[in-house]
Amino acid sequence: MVGDPIIATAMLDRLLHHSRIFNLKGDSCRLKEKQMSKQKQKD
């Protein structure tokens, strides 16, 4: 989107400087629902 990786890195650095970053683990509820709806359509 930005086009220049150096500028993109600098922008992210400024945005994330005082942020708290946390990783979410586990399956996505949205993807589970999508898979269930596809399976229902097959039945």
C-alpha positions in Angstrom: 0.0 0.0 0.0 2.8 2.4 0.8 5.1 1.3 -1.9 8.4 2.0 -0.1 9.4 -0.6 2.6 11.5 1.9 4.5 8.7 4.4 4.8 6.3 1.6 5.8 8.7 0.4 8.5 9.1 4.0 9.8 5.3 4.5 9.9 4.8 1.2 11.8 7.5 2.1 14.2 5.8 5.4 15.0 2.4 3.7 15.4 3.6 0.8 17.5 6.1 2.8 19.7 3.7 3.1 22.7 1.4 0.3 21.8 0.8 -3.0 23.5 1.1 -5.9 21.2 -0.5 -9.3 22.0 -1.0 -12.4 19.9 -4.3 -14.2 19.8 -4.0 -17.9 19.4 -6.7 -20.3 18.5 -9.2 -20.9 15.7 -11.1 -18.0 14.2 -14.8 -18.0 14.9 -15.5 -16.4 11.5 -13.7 -19.2 9.7 -15.4 -21.8 11.8 -18.8 -20.4 10.8 -17.8 -20.2 7.1 -16.8 -23.9 7.2 -20.0 -24.9 8.9 -22.1 -23.0 6.3 -20.3 -24.7 3.5 -20.8 -28.0 5.0 -24.6 -27.3 5.5 -24.8 -26.3 1.8 -23.4 -29.7 0.8 -26.0 -31.6 2.9 
